[in-house]
Amino acid sequence: MKILVVSDTHGSSENLRDAINIEKPDRIYHLGDGQGVEDNLWMMSEAPAECVCGNCDWGTNLPNEVVLEVGNHVIMLTHGHYYGVGYGYDRIAEAAKKKVAILFYMVTPTFQLSIDTKN
């Protein structure tokens, strides 16, 4: 399974659309600051998408975090501002103790994650 993890598209869908067309992901996780681009993901891909709220997503109904089971893995999606990652990792590290993996943005680069769901 190929999961495309993106963040901070800030309303610009061109690069996101290119990444989707190149990678052809099975799922898309947007880690916040989409500023509306997340509303159009369904037009860019048939892959299911999960989106969370970033610090620039004012007036949105997106959640601050989403916890998902992917195969035998439990992951949490968040932007990072909710846990104050700009000031340290203590709060998000505490949350990680309760999860298998946490994907967040603010200080980490956008990347692609492949998870073997057979195990």
C-alpha positions as CSV (number, residue, x, y, z in Angstrom):
1,M,0.0,0.0,0.0
2,K,1.3,3.4,-1.0
3,I,0.4,6.3,1.3
4,L,1.1,9.9,0.1
5,V,1.7,12.2,3.2
6,V,1.6,15.9,2.5
7,S,1.3,19.1,4.4
8,D,1.3,22.9,4.1
9,T,-0.1,23.1,0.6
10,H,-1.7,26.4,1.6
11,G,-4.4,26.4,-1.0
12,S,-2.2,25.5,-3.9
13,S,-3.2,22.3,-5.6
14,E,-0.9,22.1,-8.6
15,N,2.1,20.4,-6.8
16,L,-0.3,18.2,-4.9
17,R,-2.0,17.1,-8.1
18,D,1.4,16.4,-9.7
19,A,2.5,14.3,-6.7
20,I,-0.8,12.3,-6.8
21,N,-0.4,11.7,-10.6
22,I,3.2,10.6,-10.2
23,E,2.9,8.5,-7.1
24,K,-0.7,7.1,-7.7
25,P,-1.2,6.5,-3.9
26,D,-3.7,4.1,-2.4
27,R,-4.3,6.7,0.4
28,I,-3.6,10.3,1.0
29,Y,-2.9,11.9,4.4
30,H,-2.9,15.7,4.5
31,L,-1.3,17.0,7.7
32,G,-2.8,20.4,7.8
33,D,-2.5,23.9,6.4
34,G,-4.4,22.8,3.2
35,Q,-6.4,26.1,3.4
36,G,-9.2,24.6,1.4
37,V,-7.2,22.3,-1.0
38,E,-8.4,19.3,1.1
39,D,-11.9,20.0,-0.1
40,N,-10.9,19.2,-3.6
41,L,-8.8,16.0,-3.0
42,W,-11.7,13.9,-4.2
43,M,-11.4,15.5,-7.6
44,M,-7.6,14.8,-7.8
45,S,-7.7,11.1,-6.8
46,E,-10.0,8.2,-6.1
47,A,-7.7,7.3,-3.1
48,P,-9.4,7.8,0.3
49,A,-8.0,10.9,2.1
50,E,-7.7,11.9,5.7
51,C,-7.0,15.5,6.6
52,V,-6.3,17.3,9.9
53,C,-6.4,21.0,10.8
54,G,-3.2,23.1,10.6
55,N,-2.4,26.3,12.4
56,C,-3.5,28.3,9.2
57,D,-6.8,26.4,8.7
58,W,-9.0,29.0,10.3
59,G,-12.8,28.3,10.3
60,T,-12.5,24.7,9.3
61,N,-14.2,21.7,10.8
62,L,-11.2,19.5,10.4
63,P,-10.1,17.6,13.5
64,N,-6.8,18.4,15.2
65,E,-5.8,14.8,15.0
66,V,-7.0,11.5,13.5
67,V,-6.1,8.1,14.7
68,L,-6.1,5.3,12.1
69,E,-5.4,1.6,11.9
70,V,-3.4,0.7,8.8
71,G,-2.9,-3.0,8.7
72,N,-1.4,-3.9,12.1
73,H,-0.3,-0.3,12.6
74,V,-1.9,2.5,14.6
75,I,-0.9,5.9,13.5
76,M,-2.0,9.4,14.5
77,L,-2.1,12.3,12.0
78,T,-1.7,15.8,13.3
79,H,-0.1,19.1,12.2
80,G,2.0,19.5,15.3
81,H,1.0,22.9,16.4
82,Y,-1.6,21.3,18.7
83,Y,1.3,19.7,20.5
84,G,3.6,22.7,20.4
85,V,6.3,20.9,18.4
86,G,7.8,24.3,17.5
87,Y,8.8,24.5,21.1
88,G,9.9,20.9,21.8
89,Y,8.7,17.3,21.4
90,D,7.7,16.5,25.0
91,R,3.9,16.7,24.4
92,I,4.0,14.8,21.1
93,A,6.4,12.2,22.6
94,E,3.9,11.6,25.4
95,A,1.1,11.1,22.8
96,A,3.4,8.7,20.9
97,K,3.6,6.4,23.9
98,K,0.0,5.7,23.3
99,K,0.3,5.1,19.5
100,V,2.6,3.1,17.2
101,A,3.5,6.1,15.0
102,I,2.7,9.8,14.8
103,L,2.9,11.7,11.5
104,F,3.1,15.4,12.0
105,Y,4.4,18.5,10.3
106,M,5.8,21.9,11.3
107,V,9.5,20.9,11.5
108,T,9.6,17.6,9.5
109,P,9.7,17.6,5.7
110,T,6.9,16.2,3.5
111,F,7.6,12.6,2.7
112,Q,6.1,9.4,1.3
113,L,5.5,6.4,3.6
114,S,5.0,2.8,2.6
115,I,3.6,0.4,5.2
116,D,3.5,-3.3,4.7
117,T,0.0,-4.2,5.8
118,K,0.5,-8.0,5.3
119,N,2.0,-8.2,8.8
